[in-house]
Every structure is written in structure tokens, then in C-alpha cells.
Amino acid sequence: MARRSYPDVSQPAISSVPAISALSAECALSTISALPALRDLLLSVPAAATGRCATTASSASTSTSRPTAATAATAAGATATAATAATGATAATGATAAAPASTTANRDRHGGHRRCVEKPMSTLRPFLARLSTDPEELTQFIRDPRGTMQRLELDEAGQHALLAASASAMWDLLLNRSSREPVSVVESEILVKPAGGLVVVGTGIRTVGQFTIEAIAWIKAADTVLYLVADPVAEEVIRKLNPTNAMSLRGYYGEGVMRTQSYEAMIEHIMSCVRAGERTCVAFYGHPGVFAYPSHESIRRARAEGYAARMLPGVSAEDCLFADLGIDPAVSGCLTMEASDFLLHDRMIDTSMALVLWQVGVVGDWTYRREGYKLDALPMLVAKLTALYGGAHEAIIYEAATLPGLPPRILPIALIHISSVYINAGSTLYIPPLRAKSLNRAVANTLGVTGVTL
Ligand SMILES: C[S@@+](CC[C@H](N)C(=O)[O-])C[C@H]1O[C@@H](n2cnc3c(N)ncnc32)[C@H](O)[C@@H]1O
């Protein structure tokens, strides 16, 4: 049976892939409370949202009870809406923010009226909202940050905060708080761009909808775009975004040639563009850093030679899998591994965790094959899985939809029945946990955790 030939850009079973650790809800909350700005955003209501006056925050009219996260989120949303409505979400946002501080009558706890002064809202919030939703403006911002800020009438404080990449100054403006520290005049590296440099982006698994605005903007802004994508829609999009400077790296694959050899040629091509001083953008399908060797290696080499290089995240096959199969890796934990790597190395596999095996459709074949891979090693993979889980354990062969409106392919199958008939180069194997995780009672007692299965 002919199998689809996906560009395979991962390092084949040589390096070990770290397991993704699950982030529990508690862990997420403690992370949030460790980030003051984010915590403030989630746990407090900005002055403008409550109608509270900055100058009279301690007055009797101000409730001292801490709002819930839900009310804060609603209020923050209301502020954003109000700010957007007030500014019309257009380029002329500066007009509102530049308006003089107004006075508002408020009723205090005793029913009397008092006057208070509202701080004018910075235009940073609508400016960033604009960049978040308009790839053309984000492209302009990448090309010319100062010009874009001025054209969209971002106020001076917002410009300083952005240019200095000052998180505290930006949060102060976004939350309409009094500034705590002066903004340094030293401009961040992010906005003062040397010539050339490398940005690696992902096109998502389903181009329609998963191509991020950030990826679109960088492709448009680049002097050279190189790409290795799996579907003609992604190729069409890239060529439309940057018609004169885009080129596919697919030609570096050779039938039956070791993939590592092709990757080396791709990396050298990428580096030649970076060395020539071109702002180089390289697009890989899915997330560009997930099971993708040339992307990481190009960034490593570019940095080693002193060029600015970074990777932007994209939507990976595993992201789609979690969504389509309704799996939260926080529940059981999740091991994620390349199939040949799993087969070749002796690892401690914890069967109380979910296991995601990538590249099952090319297991044991390190060459590139257009018409389907040799799967002589597949029975060995099945034998190893069967020994761990038992042949009757039901796994899922999964393929995310790459075109809009189509369902994903979700094929439940007992491990013992997995064969090359059912899988191809785009398949990922999901193996649910076999057993419940066991609680460490000593730790649970020390932490005072009782009556809960964690
Ligand atoms: C070289 S890796 C590239 C992964 C890609 N960078 C990503 O972010 O998903 C190729 C492997 O990704 C997985 N994959 C690619 N496309 C997929 C799809 N549509 N559905 C499920 N898995 C997919 C398969 O395991 C495939 O063998």
C-alpha cells in the first residue's frame, strides 16, 4: 500500500527526547502566583475597570475585599472592551489617550459624592491588540518598529516601554498603574535588529487556521524564505506571502538517501543566507522545533557564529492529538518519544503515563522514501509494546486533519494488531496508561494531602 511521504525532519533515533512533564492545575496556579504581573492581571481589578480612582484608592468608596479571579477576568475584559470601544480600535487610538485627565463624580460609602481624577489609559493595550490580530501591521512593526509605533499613534510611554522591553513598564501601562521605576533608555535587542539573522517558524498541521499571525508576519518581512512543508496549501501561502524570495528545501531529499545527509545540506543552505546578511525565515510544518533537527541545528550554528536567531512556536501534531482525543497530559502525565528511539534504547517506561510515539510509520528506516518507508522494524516495535502493555491493550493510530472540514483519523487498535497496513509516515501512535499512578503516601502525609487521588 502506498504511504504518504511526509518531510521527516527529526533527528532519527539518535538523541533522546525528553519526556514532556505534565503541568497540573496546582502547578499552573503556583506558577501564576510567582509572576507578579500576570498574578496582578488575574487577581486584581484595574482601576479603570472598577471606576476606582487612582488618587482615592484607599477612600471609603473602594472595596477592600479581594475580587475573585473570575470577576477580575471579567473586569479586565470589560476594560479591554471599553478601551477598544473608546479608541475605536483604529490607528487613531492616540486621540483618546492623549485626552486630559477627566474628573468623575463617584458616590462614597456614606452616600455622598466625591470628585476623583481618572488616569488616562495608555494606548499600549489597543496598539498590542492591533498587532495581535493584524499580520500586516505586525510585519510593518518587524520591519520598522519606531515608524509603526508613531504611525499608529502609540503614546510616548508605550513607545519607551516597548523599545526598552521593560516588562514592568508595559504591565504598569496595561493595567493603568502608577509607574514604579523609570524606563531605561537602553533599547532592547529585540527591536534594534542587526542585518540578517534567522527566524524559524511553524505552519501548523492544518494550514487553514493554524498558521500563526507571527509566522505570517516574519515570512512577509524576510529577505529570504526557505521552507519544508507537508502540504500544497502551506506552500501556496508562503509563496503568496513572499512571492519573490521563497524557496523549498524539499529538493535536498534524495530517494533512499540518509535523511541526516539531506539535513546537513539544508542547514548549510540556511546558513549561507544568514551569512550573506539576509533576514532569513525558515518555515517547517507543525511546530518547527518538535521532532525537527535542521531547525534547532541551524539556530545553534547561527548563534555560534554571532547571528541573532530564534524560533517561534507553532501548532504540532501532538497539540492536535490532545485536542482531538480529548486528552489532558496533566491527568496521567505523558511520555513523548520517537518510535525508533523507543525501540533502540532501554528506558524506564512508566505505564501509568500516556505514551505518544512519533514516526511509527518510518520506524527503523533512516532514509527518505517518497513512495513509502521500509517497515521491517515494525514487528519489533509491536513486540516491545506488547511486552510492556499486553497485546490486548488498546492504542490509537492518530492522524490530524490537514484540510479544513475534515475529521481526524482516529483508529483504536489492540497493540498486537498494529501493522504497516494501518500506518503511514504521518501517523502518530497514542497509547493510553495501562494502570493507575501510585501515590507516595509518605509525601502525601507530609504535605497533608488526604482523601484525594493525585
Ligand atoms: C518529522 S515529524 C514532524 C513533526 C512536526 N514538526 C510537528 O510539529 O508535529 C513527523 C511526524 O509527526 C507526526 N505527524 C505529522 N503530521 C501528522 C498528522 N497530520 N497527524 C498526526 N501526526 C502527524 C507523525 O508522527 C510523523 O511521523
PDBQT file of the ligand as one rigid body, heavy atoms in Angstrom, charges set to zero:
ROOT
HETATM    1  C1  LIG A 501       9.346  14.879  11.455  1.00  0.00    +0.000 C 
HETATM    2  S1  LIG A 501       7.994  14.825  12.488  1.00  0.00    +0.000 S 
HETATM    3  C2  LIG A 501       7.410  16.483  12.325  1.00  0.00    +0.000 C 
HETATM    4  C3  LIG A 501       6.508  16.898  13.429  1.00  0.00    +0.000 C 
HETATM    5  C4  LIG A 501       6.053  18.336  13.288  1.00  0.00    +0.000 C 
HETATM    6  N1  LIG A 501       7.187  19.230  13.390  1.00  0.00    +0.000 N 
HETATM    7  C5  LIG A 501       5.019  18.696  14.350  1.00  0.00    +0.000 C 
HETATM    8  O1  LIG A 501       5.177  19.731  14.994  1.00  0.00    +0.000 OA
HETATM    9  O2  LIG A 501       4.035  17.978  14.519  1.00  0.00    +0.000 OA
HETATM   10  C6  LIG A 501       6.905  13.805  11.581  1.00  0.00    +0.000 C 
HETATM   11  C7  LIG A 501       5.966  13.058  12.492  1.00  0.00    +0.000 C 
HETATM   12  O3  LIG A 501       4.998  13.956  13.022  1.00  0.00    +0.000 OA
HETATM   13  C8  LIG A 501       3.777  13.291  13.202  1.00  0.00    +0.000 C 
HETATM   14  N2  LIG A 501       2.777  13.902  12.322  1.00  0.00    +0.000 N 
HETATM   15  C9  LIG A 501       2.980  14.687  11.254  1.00  0.00    +0.000 A 
HETATM   16  N3  LIG A 501       1.815  15.034  10.711  1.00  0.00    +0.000 NA
HETATM   17  C10 LIG A 501       0.858  14.449  11.437  1.00  0.00    +0.000 A 
HETATM   18  C11 LIG A 501      -0.561  14.420  11.385  1.00  0.00    +0.000 A 
HETATM   19  N4  LIG A 501      -1.245  15.077  10.447  1.00  0.00    +0.000 N 
HETATM   20  N5  LIG A 501      -1.216  13.718  12.317  1.00  0.00    +0.000 NA
HETATM   21  C12 LIG A 501      -0.567  13.047  13.271  1.00  0.00    +0.000 A 
HETATM   22  N6  LIG A 501       0.751  13.033  13.378  1.00  0.00    +0.000 NA
HETATM   23  C13 LIG A 501       1.463  13.735  12.477  1.00  0.00    +0.000 A 
HETATM   24  C14 LIG A 501       3.992  11.830  12.790  1.00  0.00    +0.000 C 
HETATM   25  O4  LIG A 501       4.376  11.100  13.943  1.00  0.00    +0.000 OA
HETATM   26  C15 LIG A 501       5.119  11.997  11.831  1.00  0.00    +0.000 C 
HETATM   27  O5  LIG A 501       5.829  10.788  11.649  1.00  0.00    +0.000 OA
ENDROOT
TORSDOF 0
